[in-house]
Amino acid sequence: MAWVYLFVAGLFEVGWAVGLKYTDGFSRLVPTLLTVASMIVSLGLLGLALKTLPVGTAYAVWTGVGTVGTALLGILLLGEPATGVRLACIAAIVAGIVGLKLAA
């Protein structure tokens, strides 16, 4: 169950990272509230995952899921470039996440 908590925590990390863009410097109330809520849920689920997973592995996977998700949403929603090098780097992060999962 800890891996499920960790993956969902990573998804909420994506939510708050992308949400920051929509808060307009925390000047828009609803996006700010949703972003802060995502932060709280993400950290809470990470804390639950850390009850059984090693901190180094869990933190790396959490940030990796957040990084990959945020980069992909940046490409899909915000028009950020999808260069070959960028996509290869995202793939390398995914490979690292899988490797950490297999090693744990």
DSSP file (Angstrom, degrees, kcal/mol; ACC not computed):
  #  RESIDUE AA STRUCTURE BP1 BP2  ACC     N-H-->O    O-->H-N    N-H-->O    O-->H-N    TCO  KAPPA ALPHA  PHI   PSI    X-CA   Y-CA   Z-CA
    1    1 A M     >        0   0    0      0, 0.0     4,-2.4     0, 0.0     5,-0.2   0.000 360.0 360.0 360.0 -28.0    0.0    0.0    0.0
    2    2 A A  H  >  +     0   0    0      1,-0.2     4,-2.5     2,-0.2     5,-0.1   0.868 360.0  53.5 -61.8 -36.5    2.9    2.3    0.6
    3    3 A W  H  > S+     0   0    0      2,-0.2     4,-2.5     1,-0.2    -1,-0.2   0.863 107.9  50.6 -67.4 -34.5    3.8    2.4   -3.1
    4    4 A V  H  > S+     0   0    0      2,-0.2     4,-2.6     1,-0.2     5,-0.3   0.942 110.8  48.6 -66.3 -46.9    0.3    3.4   -3.9
    5    5 A Y  H  X S+     0   0    0     -4,-2.4     4,-2.5     1,-0.2    -2,-0.2   0.921 112.6  49.5 -55.5 -44.0    0.4    6.2   -1.4
    6    6 A L  H  X S+     0   0    0     -4,-2.5     4,-2.0     2,-0.2    -2,-0.2   0.911 110.9  47.6 -65.5 -43.4    3.8    7.3   -2.8
    7    7 A F  H  X S+     0   0    0     -4,-2.5     4,-1.9     2,-0.2    -1,-0.2   0.928 113.9  46.8 -64.4 -44.8    2.5    7.3   -6.4
    8    8 A V  H  X S+     0   0    0     -4,-2.6     4,-2.3     1,-0.2    -2,-0.2   0.884 109.5  55.2 -65.2 -37.2   -0.6    9.3   -5.5
    9    9 A A  H  X S+     0   0    0     -4,-2.5     4,-1.7    -5,-0.3    -1,-0.2   0.905 106.8  51.3 -59.2 -41.0    1.6   11.7   -3.5
   10   10 A G  H  X S+     0   0    0     -4,-2.0     4,-1.9     2,-0.2    -2,-0.2   0.878 107.3  52.5 -63.1 -39.0    3.6   12.2   -6.6
   11   11 A L  H  X S+     0   0    0     -4,-1.9     4,-2.0     1,-0.2    -2,-0.2   0.903 109.1  49.2 -64.2 -40.7    0.5   13.0   -8.6
   12   12 A F  H  X S+     0   0    0     -4,-2.3     4,-2.2     2,-0.2    -1,-0.2   0.815 105.7  57.9 -68.7 -28.4   -0.5   15.6   -6.1
   13   13 A E  H  X S+     0   0    0     -4,-1.7     4,-2.5     2,-0.2    -1,-0.2   0.912 105.4  50.1 -64.4 -40.6    3.0   17.0   -6.3
   14   14 A V  H  X S+     0   0    0     -4,-1.9     4,-2.7     1,-0.2     5,-0.4   0.926 108.2  55.1 -58.8 -44.1    2.3   17.5  -10.0
   15   15 A G  H  X S+     0   0    0     -4,-2.0     4,-2.1     1,-0.2    -2,-0.2   0.902 112.3  40.2 -57.7 -44.5   -0.9   19.2   -9.1
   16   16 A W  H  X S+     0   0    0     -4,-2.2     4,-1.7     2,-0.2    -1,-0.2   0.851 113.7  53.4 -78.2 -31.1    0.7   21.7   -6.8
   17   17 A A  H  X S+     0   0    0     -4,-2.5     4,-0.6     2,-0.2    -2,-0.2   0.949 117.3  37.0 -66.6 -46.0    3.7   22.3   -9.1
   18   18 A V  H >X S+     0   0    0     -4,-2.7     3,-1.1     1,-0.2     4,-0.9   0.880 112.3  61.1 -70.0 -37.5    1.4   23.1  -12.1
   19   19 A G  H >X S+     0   0    0     -4,-2.1     4,-1.0    -5,-0.4     3,-0.5   0.838  92.3  65.7 -58.1 -34.0   -1.0   24.8   -9.8
   20   20 A L  H ><>S+     0   0    0     -4,-1.7     5,-0.6     1,-0.2     3,-0.6   0.866  96.7  56.5 -56.6 -35.6    1.6   27.3   -8.9
   21   21 A K  H X<5S+     0   0    0     -3,-1.1     3,-0.6    -4,-0.6    -1,-0.2   0.880 108.5  46.8 -62.9 -37.2    1.6   28.6  -12.4
   22   22 A Y  H <<5S+     0   0    0     -4,-0.9    -1,-0.2    -3,-0.5    -2,-0.2   0.565  94.9  73.7 -85.5  -9.3   -2.1   29.3  -12.2
   23   23 A T  T <X>S-     0   0    0     -4,-1.0     5,-1.8    -3,-0.6     4,-1.6   0.695  91.3-140.3 -75.8 -16.2   -2.0   31.1   -8.9
   24   24 A D  T <45S-     0   0    0     -3,-0.6     3,-0.5    -4,-0.5    -3,-0.1   0.962  78.2 -35.7  54.5  55.1   -0.4   34.1  -10.6
   25   25 A G  T  4<S-     0   0    0     -5,-0.6    -1,-0.2     1,-0.2    -4,-0.1   0.840 112.4 -61.4  69.6  32.9    1.9   34.7   -7.7
   26   26 A F  T  45S+     0   0    0     -6,-0.3    -1,-0.2     2,-0.1    -2,-0.2   0.744 111.7 118.1  63.1  27.1   -0.7   33.6   -5.1
   27   27 A S  T  <5 +     0   0    0     -4,-1.6     2,-0.6    -3,-0.5    -3,-0.2   0.536  55.3  74.7 -97.8  -8.0   -3.0   36.4   -6.2
   28   28 A R  S  ><S-     0   0    0     -5,-1.8     4,-1.9     1,-0.2     5,-0.2  -0.933  70.9-153.2-109.3 120.3   -5.8   34.2   -7.4
   29   29 A L  H  > S+     0   0    0     -2,-0.6     4,-2.8     2,-0.2     5,-0.2   0.927  85.7  45.1 -62.8 -54.8   -7.8   32.7   -4.6
   30   30 A V  H  > S+     0   0    0      1,-0.2     4,-2.5     2,-0.2     5,-0.2   0.938 115.9  44.9 -63.5 -49.1   -9.2   29.4   -6.0
   31   31 A P  H  > S+     0   0    0      0, 0.0     4,-2.3     0, 0.0    -1,-0.2   0.884 114.0  52.2 -60.7 -34.6   -6.0   28.2   -7.7
   32   32 A T  H  X S+     0   0    0     -4,-1.9     4,-2.6     2,-0.2    -2,-0.2   0.933 110.3  47.0 -65.2 -45.2   -4.1   29.2   -4.6
   33   33 A L  H  X S+     0   0    0     -4,-2.8     4,-2.3     1,-0.2    -1,-0.2   0.905 113.9  47.8 -63.4 -41.5   -6.4   27.1   -2.3
   34   34 A L  H  X S+     0   0    0     -4,-2.5     4,-2.2    -5,-0.2    -1,-0.2   0.885 112.2  50.2 -66.7 -38.3   -6.3   24.1   -4.7
   35   35 A T  H  X S+     0   0    0     -4,-2.3     4,-2.1    -5,-0.2    -2,-0.2   0.933 111.8  46.5 -65.5 -46.4   -2.5   24.4   -4.9
   36   36 A V  H  X S+     0   0    0     -4,-2.6     4,-2.2     1,-0.2    -2,-0.2   0.897 111.8  52.0 -64.0 -40.1   -2.1   24.5   -1.1
   37   37 A A  H  X S+     0   0    0     -4,-2.3     4,-2.5    -5,-0.2    -1,-0.2   0.906 108.9  50.8 -62.1 -41.0   -4.5   21.6   -0.7
   38   38 A S  H  X S+     0   0    0     -4,-2.2     4,-2.6     1,-0.2    -1,-0.2   0.884 108.6  52.4 -63.5 -38.4   -2.5   19.6   -3.2
   39   39 A M  H  X S+     0   0    0     -4,-2.1     4,-2.5     2,-0.2     5,-0.2   0.931 110.8  47.0 -61.4 -45.7    0.7   20.4   -1.2
   40   40 A I  H  X S+     0   0    0     -4,-2.2     4,-2.4     2,-0.2    -2,-0.2   0.925 114.5  45.7 -64.4 -46.0   -0.9   19.1    2.0
   41   41 A V  H  X S+     0   0    0     -4,-2.5     4,-2.7     2,-0.2     5,-0.3   0.926 112.8  51.4 -63.6 -44.0   -2.2   15.9    0.5
   42   42 A S  H  X S+     0   0    0     -4,-2.6     4,-2.2     1,-0.2    -2,-0.2   0.938 113.9  42.4 -59.5 -49.1    1.1   15.2   -1.3
   43   43 A L  H  X S+     0   0    0     -4,-2.5     4,-2.4     2,-0.2    -1,-0.2   0.873 113.4  53.5 -67.4 -36.5    3.1   15.6    1.9
   44   44 A G  H  X S+     0   0    0     -4,-2.4     4,-1.8    -5,-0.2    -2,-0.2   0.925 111.4  44.6 -63.8 -44.3    0.6   13.7    4.0
   45   45 A L  H  X S+     0   0    0     -4,-2.7     4,-2.4     2,-0.2    -2,-0.2   0.872 111.0  54.1 -68.8 -36.5    0.7   10.7    1.6
   46   46 A L  H  X S+     0   0    0     -4,-2.2     4,-2.1    -5,-0.3    -1,-0.2   0.926 107.3  52.3 -60.3 -43.4    4.5   10.9    1.4
   47   47 A G  H  < S+     0   0    0     -4,-2.4     4,-0.4     1,-0.2    -2,-0.2   0.891 108.8  49.3 -59.5 -40.7    4.5   10.7    5.2
   48   48 A L  H >< S+     0   0    0     -4,-1.8     3,-1.2     1,-0.2     4,-0.3   0.910 110.2  50.8 -65.0 -41.8    2.3    7.6    5.1
   49   49 A A  H >X S+     0   0    0     -4,-2.4     4,-2.2     1,-0.3     3,-1.5   0.864 102.1  62.1 -63.6 -35.0    4.6    6.0    2.5
   50   50 A L  T 3< S+     0   0    0     -4,-2.1    -1,-0.3     1,-0.3    -2,-0.2   0.601  83.0  79.4 -70.2  -9.7    7.6    6.7    4.7
   51   51 A K  T <4 S+     0   0    0     -3,-1.2    -1,-0.3    -4,-0.4    -2,-0.2   0.827 117.5   9.4 -63.8 -28.9    6.2    4.5    7.5
   52   52 A T  T <4 S+     0   0    0     -3,-1.5    -2,-0.2    -4,-0.3    -1,-0.1   0.626 115.8  76.6-125.1 -21.6    7.5    1.5    5.5
   53   53 A L  S  < S-     0   0    0     -4,-2.2     2,-0.1     1,-0.1    51,-0.0  -0.653  87.1 -99.3 -95.0 150.0    9.6    2.7    2.6
   54   54 A P     >  -     0   0    0      0, 0.0     4,-2.9     0, 0.0     5,-0.2  -0.413  31.1-127.2 -63.3 141.3   13.2    3.9    2.9
   55   55 A V  H  > S+     0   0    0      1,-0.2     4,-2.7     2,-0.2     5,-0.3   0.881 105.9  51.7 -62.7 -40.5   13.4    7.7    2.9
   56   56 A G  H  > S+     0   0    0      2,-0.2     4,-1.9     1,-0.2    -1,-0.2   0.924 114.8  42.1 -63.2 -44.3   16.0    7.9    0.1
   57   57 A T  H  > S+     0   0    0      2,-0.2     4,-2.5     1,-0.2     5,-0.2   0.945 116.6  47.5 -66.4 -48.9   13.9    5.7   -2.2
   58   58 A A  H  X S+     0   0    0     -4,-2.9     4,-2.8     1,-0.2    -2,-0.2   0.915 113.4  47.1 -62.2 -44.3   10.6    7.2   -1.3
   59   59 A Y  H  X S+     0   0    0     -4,-2.7     4,-2.6    -5,-0.2     5,-0.3   0.914 112.8  49.4 -65.4 -41.9   11.8   10.8   -1.7
   60   60 A A  H  X S+     0   0    0     -4,-1.9     4,-2.1    -5,-0.3    -2,-0.2   0.909 114.2  44.8 -64.2 -41.9   13.5   10.1   -5.0
   61   61 A V  H  X S+     0   0    0     -4,-2.5     4,-3.0     2,-0.2     5,-0.3   0.921 112.7  52.2 -67.6 -43.0   10.4    8.3   -6.4
   62   62 A W  H  X S+     0   0    0     -4,-2.8     4,-2.1    -5,-0.2    -2,-0.2   0.940 115.0  40.5 -58.4 -49.7    8.1   11.1   -5.1
   63   63 A T  H  X S+     0   0    0     -4,-2.6     4,-2.8     2,-0.2    -1,-0.2   0.855 114.3  54.6 -69.6 -32.9   10.2   13.8   -6.7
   64   64 A G  H  X S+     0   0    0     -4,-2.1     4,-2.8    -5,-0.3     5,-0.3   0.937 109.1  45.8 -65.5 -46.4   10.7   11.7   -9.9
   65   65 A V  H  X S+     0   0    0     -4,-3.0     4,-2.6     1,-0.2     5,-0.3   0.926 115.6  48.4 -60.3 -44.1    7.0   11.2  -10.4
   66   66 A G  H  X S+     0   0    0     -4,-2.1     4,-2.4    -5,-0.3    -2,-0.2   0.899 112.4  48.2 -62.8 -41.1    6.4   14.9   -9.7
   67   67 A T  H  X S+     0   0    0     -4,-2.8     4,-2.6     2,-0.2     5,-0.2   0.942 114.5  44.3 -66.1 -48.4    9.2   15.9  -12.1
   68   68 A V  H  X S+     0   0    0     -4,-2.8     4,-2.5     2,-0.2     5,-0.2   0.943 116.6  46.2 -62.7 -48.3    8.0   13.7  -15.0
   69   69 A G  H  X S+     0   0    0     -4,-2.6     4,-2.5    -5,-0.3     5,-0.2   0.906 114.2  47.5 -62.2 -42.3    4.4   14.6  -14.5
   70   70 A T  H  X S+     0   0    0     -4,-2.4     4,-2.2    -5,-0.3    -1,-0.2   0.912 112.4  49.1 -66.5 -42.5    5.1   18.3  -14.3
   71   71 A A  H  X S+     0   0    0     -4,-2.6     4,-1.8    -5,-0.2    -2,-0.2   0.916 113.0  47.7 -63.4 -42.2    7.4   18.2  -17.3
   72   72 A L  H  X S+     0   0    0     -4,-2.5     4,-2.8    -5,-0.2    -2,-0.2   0.913 112.8  47.5 -66.8 -41.9    4.8   16.3  -19.4
   73   73 A L  H  X>S+     0   0    0     -4,-2.5     4,-3.4     2,-0.2     5,-0.9   0.852 107.6  57.3 -67.9 -32.3    1.9   18.7  -18.4
   74   74 A G  H  X5S+     0   0    0     -4,-2.2     6,-2.2    -5,-0.2     4,-0.9   0.909 111.5  42.9 -60.5 -40.9    4.2   21.6  -19.2
   75   75 A I  H  X5S+     0   0    0     -4,-1.8     4,-0.6     4,-0.2    -2,-0.2   0.937 122.1  38.4 -68.2 -47.1    4.5   20.2  -22.7
   76   76 A L  H  <5S+     0   0    0     -4,-2.8    -2,-0.2     2,-0.1    -3,-0.2   0.876 131.4  22.0 -75.4 -39.5    0.8   19.3  -23.0
   77   77 A L  H  <5S+     0   0    0     -4,-3.4    -3,-0.2    -5,-0.2    -2,-0.1   0.794 128.2  38.2-100.5 -32.3   -0.8   22.3  -21.3
   78   78 A L  H  <<S-     0   0    0     -5,-0.9    -3,-0.2    -4,-0.9    -2,-0.1   0.364 100.0-116.4-109.6   4.5    1.6   25.1  -21.3
   79   79 A G     <  +     0   0    0     -4,-0.6    -4,-0.2    -6,-0.2    -3,-0.1   0.747  53.5 163.0  70.5  23.9    3.2   24.8  -24.7
   80   80 A E        -     0   0    0     -6,-2.2    -1,-0.2     1,-0.1    -2,-0.0  -0.433  48.6 -86.6 -72.6 153.2    6.7   24.0  -23.4
   81   81 A P        -     0   0    0      0, 0.0     2,-0.4     0, 0.0    -1,-0.1  -0.283  27.7-154.7 -67.2 144.4    9.0   22.5  -26.0
   82   82 A A        +     0   0    0     -7,-0.1     2,-0.0    -3,-0.1   -10,-0.0  -0.565  30.5 169.4-113.4  63.6    9.1   18.7  -26.5
   83   83 A T     >  -     0   0    0     -2,-0.4     4,-2.5     1,-0.1     5,-0.2  -0.300  46.9-112.6 -74.2 161.0   12.6   18.3  -27.9
   84   84 A G  H  > S+     0   0    0      1,-0.2     4,-2.4     2,-0.2     5,-0.2   0.895 117.8  50.8 -60.0 -41.6   14.2   14.9  -28.2
   85   85 A V  H  > S+     0   0    0      2,-0.2     4,-2.2     1,-0.2    -1,-0.2   0.917 110.5  49.4 -64.3 -42.5   16.7   15.7  -25.5
   86   86 A R  H  > S+     0   0    0      1,-0.2     4,-2.1     2,-0.2    -2,-0.2   0.930 112.6  46.6 -63.0 -45.3   14.0   16.8  -23.1
   87   87 A L  H  X S+     0   0    0     -4,-2.5     4,-2.3     1,-0.2    -1,-0.2   0.864 110.8  53.3 -66.0 -35.9   12.0   13.6  -23.8
   88   88 A A  H  X S+     0   0    0     -4,-2.4     4,-2.0    -5,-0.2    -1,-0.2   0.895 108.4  50.0 -64.9 -39.5   15.1   11.4  -23.4
   89   89 A C  H  X S+     0   0    0     -4,-2.2     4,-1.9     2,-0.2    -2,-0.2   0.895 109.3  51.0 -65.8 -39.8   15.8   13.0  -20.0
   90   90 A I  H  X S+     0   0    0     -4,-2.1     4,-2.3     1,-0.2    -2,-0.2   0.921 109.6  51.1 -61.6 -43.1   12.2   12.4  -18.9
   91   91 A A  H  X S+     0   0    0     -4,-2.3     4,-2.4     1,-0.2    -2,-0.2   0.876 107.2  53.7 -61.8 -37.6   12.6    8.7  -20.0
   92   92 A A  H  X S+     0   0    0     -4,-2.0     4,-2.1     2,-0.2    -1,-0.2   0.887 107.8  50.1 -64.4 -38.7   15.8    8.5  -18.0
   93   93 A I  H  X S+     0   0    0     -4,-1.9     4,-2.4     2,-0.2    -2,-0.2   0.922 109.9  50.3 -65.2 -43.4   14.0    9.8  -14.9
   94   94 A V  H  X S+     0   0    0     -4,-2.3     4,-2.6     1,-0.2    -2,-0.2   0.917 109.1  51.8 -60.2 -43.1   11.2    7.1  -15.5
   95   95 A A  H  X S+     0   0    0     -4,-2.4     4,-2.6     1,-0.2    -1,-0.2   0.897 109.5  50.6 -61.3 -39.3   14.0    4.5  -15.8
   96   96 A G  H  X S+     0   0    0     -4,-2.1     4,-2.5     2,-0.2    -1,-0.2   0.899 109.2  50.3 -64.1 -41.1   15.4    5.7  -12.5
   97   97 A I  H  X S+     0   0    0     -4,-2.4     4,-2.2     2,-0.2    -2,-0.2   0.940 112.4  46.7 -62.0 -47.4   12.0    5.5  -10.8
   98   98 A V  H  X S+     0   0    0     -4,-2.6     4,-2.6     1,-0.2    -2,-0.2   0.919 111.8  52.2 -61.1 -43.3   11.5    1.9  -12.0
   99   99 A G  H  X S+     0   0    0     -4,-2.6     4,-2.0     1,-0.2    -1,-0.2   0.911 109.2  48.6 -60.4 -43.3   15.0    1.0  -10.9
  100  100 A L  H  X S+     0   0    0     -4,-2.5     4,-1.1     2,-0.2    -1,-0.2   0.888 111.0  51.0 -64.2 -38.3   14.4    2.3   -7.4
  101  101 A K  H >< S+     0   0    0     -4,-2.2     3,-0.5     1,-0.2    -2,-0.2   0.928 112.1  46.5 -64.0 -44.3   11.1    0.4   -7.2
  102  102 A L  H 3< S+     0   0    0     -4,-2.6    -1,-0.2     1,-0.2    -2,-0.2   0.828 113.1  49.8 -67.5 -31.1   12.8   -2.8   -8.3
  103  103 A A  H 3<        0   0    0     -4,-2.0    -1,-0.2     1,-0.2    -2,-0.2   0.655 360.0 360.0 -81.5 -15.4   15.7   -2.3   -5.9
  104  104 A A    <<        0   0    0     -4,-1.1    -1,-0.2    -3,-0.5    -2,-0.1   0.466 360.0 360.0 -81.5 360.0   13.5   -1.6   -2.9
